[in-house]
């Protein structure tokens, strides 16, 4: 089993996401801001996932959320509009709230 998360710093993740954002796009700055928000959320999700190392179900849920954010950042961020990003961001944060409030998680 590989170490989770494979990317651990905001900088590593931001560089990955920035690579997929068109350099000459009129809304590049906005997308770079989104990339930064996603990277920060991914680092937090990774930290939480590691903190539940003894609770394999919780750790798996956080790892799944991490990969969902990664997938959005690497495939959809370059083409997402403000509404798409807002919807995805809301979904990611709701998923985190659901995981962290799961009975027995130790974080309610």
FENNOR-V493282 format. One line per field, one symbol per residue. phi: phi as a letter, one per 40 degrees, with the letter a starting at -180 (. if undefined). psi: psi as a letter, one per 40 degrees, with the letter a starting at -180 (. if undefined). burial: + if it has 24 or more other C-alpha atoms within 12 Angstrom, else -. Layout:
BEGIN
phi: ???
psi: ???
burial: ???
END
This chain:
BEGIN
phi: .ccbccbbbdcdcdcccccccdcbccbdccccccdccccccccccccccccbdcbcccdccccccdcccdccccbbdcbccdcccdccdcccccccccccbcdgcgbb
psi: hiihidheiddddddddddehhdeidfdddddddddddddddddddddddefdegddddddddddddddddddeddddehiddddddddddddddddddeehheeeg.
burial: ---++-+--+--++-+++-++---------++-+++++++++++++-+++-+-----+++++++++++++-+++--++-+----+--++--++-++--++----+---
END
